[in-house]
Amino acid sequence: MKNVYSENLVKTASPAKLIEMLYEKSIELLNDAKQELEKEDFIATNERIKRVQDIVTELNLSLDMEKGGNIAASLRALYNYIYRLLIEGNTKRNPEKIDEASFYFKELLEAWRSAMKAVGNTANMKSDQGESHFNVSI
């Protein structure tokens, strides 16, 4: 039932809400990955981190470098850094790298929510086609 609910939520969410959901899911998956790492379940750790890597890739691909200017360039650099943290955290089984990636997602989430509150359209921002441009499951 949760999958159907989540799927419908993703399909009907605005692009602004989807970004918020992707940040939230990344934090959740990284928390899970760290717990799995502590249990030495490296397969589950890898699966969680790979899902976050997929999210980072989609976030990076969604950036409009022409319209976004310096903000998009800064986000791209941060997303690339987070991706490298995820690789290192996964391959070296380093919980500090996972924590650092999670920290950045928490900061991004807080900043995103503040920005959406400032423009007053967290739930009402619509895409041109009314559909998501993200190709990642939440």
C-alpha positions as CSV (number, residue, x, y, z in Angstrom):
1,M,0.0,0.0,0.0
2,K,2.8,2.4,0.8
3,N,4.3,1.9,-2.6
4,V,1.1,2.9,-4.3
5,Y,0.7,5.9,-2.1
6,S,4.3,6.9,-2.6
7,E,4.0,6.4,-6.4
8,N,0.9,8.6,-6.5
9,L,2.5,11.3,-4.4
10,V,5.5,11.4,-6.7
11,K,3.3,11.5,-9.8
12,T,1.2,14.4,-8.5
13,A,4.0,16.4,-6.7
14,S,5.3,19.7,-8.1
15,P,8.9,19.9,-9.1
16,A,9.6,21.9,-6.0
17,K,8.0,19.2,-3.8
18,L,9.9,16.5,-5.6
19,I,13.2,18.1,-4.8
20,E,12.2,18.2,-1.2
21,M,11.2,14.6,-1.3
22,L,14.4,13.6,-2.9
23,Y,16.4,15.3,-0.2
24,E,14.3,13.7,2.5
25,K,14.7,10.3,0.9
26,S,18.4,10.7,0.6
27,I,18.7,11.5,4.3
28,E,16.5,8.4,5.2
29,L,18.6,6.1,2.9
30,L,21.9,7.4,4.3
31,N,20.6,6.8,7.9
32,D,19.6,3.3,6.9
33,A,23.0,2.7,5.1
34,K,24.9,3.8,8.2
35,Q,22.8,1.4,10.4
36,E,23.4,-1.4,7.9
37,L,27.2,-0.6,7.9
38,E,27.2,-0.8,11.7
39,K,25.6,-4.3,11.4
40,E,28.2,-5.2,8.7
41,D,25.5,-5.8,6.2
42,F,27.6,-4.5,3.3
43,I,25.1,-5.6,0.6
44,A,22.3,-3.6,2.2
45,T,24.7,-0.7,2.8
46,N,25.7,-0.7,-0.9
47,E,22.0,-0.9,-2.1
48,R,21.1,2.2,0.0
49,I,24.1,4.2,-1.1
50,K,23.6,3.3,-4.7
51,R,20.0,4.6,-4.5
52,V,21.3,7.9,-3.1
53,Q,23.8,8.0,-5.9
54,D,21.0,7.6,-8.4
55,I,19.2,10.5,-6.6
56,V,22.3,12.7,-6.8
57,T,22.7,11.9,-10.5
58,E,19.1,12.9,-11.2
59,L,19.4,16.1,-9.1
60,N,22.6,17.0,-11.0
61,L,21.0,16.3,-14.4
62,S,18.0,18.4,-13.5
63,L,20.0,21.5,-13.1
64,D,19.5,24.2,-15.7
65,M,23.0,25.6,-16.0
66,E,21.9,28.4,-18.4
67,K,19.0,29.7,-16.2
68,G,20.5,28.8,-12.9
69,G,23.8,30.6,-13.2
70,N,26.0,30.6,-10.2
71,I,23.5,28.8,-8.0
72,A,23.3,25.9,-10.5
73,A,27.1,25.8,-10.7
74,S,27.4,25.7,-7.0
75,L,24.8,23.0,-6.7
76,R,26.5,21.0,-9.4
77,A,29.8,21.2,-7.5
78,L,28.1,20.2,-4.2
79,Y,26.3,17.3,-5.9
80,N,29.6,16.1,-7.4
81,Y,31.3,16.3,-4.0
82,I,28.4,14.4,-2.3
83,Y,28.7,11.8,-5.0
84,R,32.4,11.4,-4.3
85,L,31.6,11.1,-0.6
86,L,29.2,8.4,-1.3
87,I,31.7,6.4,-3.4
88,E,34.3,6.7,-0.6
89,G,31.9,5.9,2.1
90,N,30.7,2.8,0.3
91,T,34.0,1.5,-1.0
92,K,36.0,2.2,2.2
93,R,33.1,1.5,4.5
94,N,33.6,4.8,6.1
95,P,30.7,6.0,8.2
96,E,32.1,9.5,8.5
97,K,31.7,10.0,4.7
98,I,28.1,8.8,5.0
99,D,27.6,11.3,7.8
100,E,29.1,14.1,5.8
101,A,26.9,13.4,2.8
102,S,23.8,13.3,5.1
103,F,24.9,16.6,6.7
104,Y,24.9,18.2,3.2
105,F,21.5,16.8,2.4
106,K,20.1,18.2,5.7
107,E,21.5,21.6,4.9
108,L,20.1,21.4,1.3
109,L,16.7,20.4,2.6
110,E,16.6,23.2,5.1
111,A,17.7,25.8,2.5
112,W,15.2,24.4,0.0
113,R,12.3,24.6,2.5
114,S,13.3,28.2,3.4
115,A,13.5,29.2,-0.3
116,M,10.1,27.7,-1.1
117,K,8.6,29.3,2.0
118,A,10.1,32.7,0.8
119,V,8.5,32.4,-2.6
120,G,5.3,31.0,-1.1
121,N,4.7,28.1,-3.4
122,T,6.2,25.0,-1.9
123,A,3.3,22.9,-3.1
124,N,2.0,25.0,-6.0
125,M,5.0,25.4,-8.3
126,K,4.1,23.5,-11.5
127,S,6.2,22.3,-14.3
128,D,5.4,23.3,-17.9
129,Q,4.0,19.9,-18.7
130,G,2.6,19.2,-15.2
131,E,4.8,16.2,-14.8
132,S,8.1,15.3,-13.1
133,H,11.4,15.4,-15.0
134,F,13.1,13.1,-12.4
135,N,13.7,9.4,-13.2
136,V,14.3,8.0,-9.7
137,S,12.0,6.2,-7.3
138,I,11.3,7.6,-3.9
